[in-house]
């Protein structure tokens, strides 16, 4: 094992799959937060970034797949382990007592990431632009 964490320690790490925060998914497909709070196609890296930035102990598992994810593309892969609680069971960060609070925070913060705001073309943050921003898709290969 690469990590020194025992299985018991792993328990304090919650799993967040990008599908949980994806506004393109239904509850049945794995979304776990209200659609109006969800993000368009979040990536595991983005989730890792916002969680690490707020001070969480984060582990990115790049090749893990969400079981309900039918799309095998790299951008849909990955899951983020976030350490929610300390050894004694208290939250690592008091403002995030539950996994839901972490998910909502991530979903709220991802749209503000530099990588997101630049793609949107400055101040225009309309959702209509979502289709154009994806890598590789939409460009006709000749």
C-alpha positions in Angstrom: 0.0 0.0 0.0 1.3 3.4 -1.0 -0.5 5.3 1.7 0.2 4.7 5.4 -3.4 5.0 6.3 -5.0 2.0 7.9 -8.5 0.9 6.8 -9.9 2.6 9.8 -8.3 5.9 8.7 -9.8 5.5 5.3 -13.2 5.6 6.9 -12.6 9.3 7.8 -12.1 10.0 4.1 -15.3 10.5 2.2 -15.5 9.8 -1.5 -16.7 12.5 -3.8 -17.3 11.5 -7.4 -17.8 14.3 -9.9 -21.2 12.8 -10.7 -22.5 13.9 -7.3 -22.1 17.5 -8.3 -23.0 17.3 -12.0 -26.0 19.3 -13.1 -26.2 17.2 -16.3 -27.1 14.2 -14.2 -30.3 13.1 -12.6 -30.6 11.8 -9.0 -30.8 8.3 -10.5 -27.6 8.9 -12.4 -25.8 9.9 -9.2 -26.4 13.6 -8.5 -26.6 14.1 -4.8 -27.2 17.9 -4.5 -30.0 20.1 -5.7 -29.7 20.7 -9.5 -29.7 24.5 -9.0 -26.6 24.2 -6.9 -24.9 21.6 -9.1 -22.1 22.3 -11.6 -21.8 21.4 -15.2 -19.5 18.4 -15.7 -17.2 19.0 -12.8 -13.9 17.1 -12.9 -12.2 15.3 -10.0 -9.3 17.7 -10.4 -11.6 20.7 -9.8 -13.1 19.0 -6.8 -9.6 18.3 -5.5 -8.5 21.9 -6.1 -11.4 23.6 -4.2 -11.2 21.1 -1.3 -7.5 21.4 -0.9 -7.7 25.2 -1.1 -10.0 25.4 1.8 -7.6 23.2 3.9 -8.9 19.7 3.5 -6.6 16.7 3.4 -7.4 15.5 -0.1 -6.5 12.4 -2.1 -7.2 12.2 -5.8 -7.8 8.7 -7.2 -7.4 9.4 -10.9 -8.4 6.0 -12.3 -11.4 5.3 -10.1 -14.8 5.4 -11.9 -18.2 6.1 -10.6 -20.0 2.9 -11.1 -23.1 4.5 -12.7 -20.9 6.5 -15.1 -21.4 5.0 -18.6 -19.0 7.4 -20.2 -15.4 6.1 -19.9 -13.7 9.3 -21.0 -10.8 10.5 -18.9 -12.7 13.7 -18.0 -15.4 11.7 -16.2 -12.9 9.6 -14.3 -11.5 10.1 -10.9 -12.8 10.4 -7.5 -11.7 12.5 -4.6 -11.2 11.3 -1.1 -11.6 14.1 1.4 -10.7 13.7 5.1 -13.9 14.8 6.8 -13.1 13.8 10.4 -10.1 13.6 12.6 -9.0 10.6 14.7 -11.4 11.6 17.5 -14.3 11.9 15.1 -14.5 15.6 15.1 -14.7 17.4 11.8 -11.4 18.5 10.4 -12.9 21.8 9.4 -15.8 22.9 11.7 -17.6 24.6 8.8 -17.9 21.2 7.1 -19.5 18.7 9.5 -21.1 16.5 6.8 -20.2 15.2 3.4 -23.1 17.1 2.0 -21.7 20.3 3.2 -18.4 19.5 1.4 -20.2 18.7 -1.8 -22.3 21.9 -1.7 -19.2 23.9 -1.0 -17.3 22.3 -3.9 -20.2 22.8 -6.3 -20.5 26.4 -5.2 -16.8 27.1 -5.6 -15.9 25.2 -8.8 -17.6 27.7 -11.1 -15.4 30.4 -9.6 -12.2 28.6 -10.5 -9.8 30.4 -12.8 -10.0 27.6 -15.3 -13.7 28.0 -15.4 -13.9 31.8 -15.5 -11.4 32.1 -18.3 -13.2 29.7 -20.5 -16.4 31.6 -20.1 -14.8 34.7 -21.7 -14.5 37.1 -18.8 -17.6 38.4 -17.2 -20.1 36.5 -19.3 -21.0 33.5 -17.1 -24.1 32.3 -18.9 -24.8 28.6 -18.9 -25.5 28.6 -22.6 -21.8 28.6 -23.2 -21.3 25.2 -21.6 -21.3 23.3 -24.9 -18.4 25.3 -26.4 -16.0 24.9 -23.5 -15.5 21.2 -23.6 -12.1 19.9 -24.8 -12.1 18.2 -28.1 -15.9 17.9 -28.5 -17.7 19.8 -31.2 -14.6 20.3 -33.3 -15.1 18.4 -36.5 -12.1 16.2 -37.3 -11.1 16.4 -40.9 
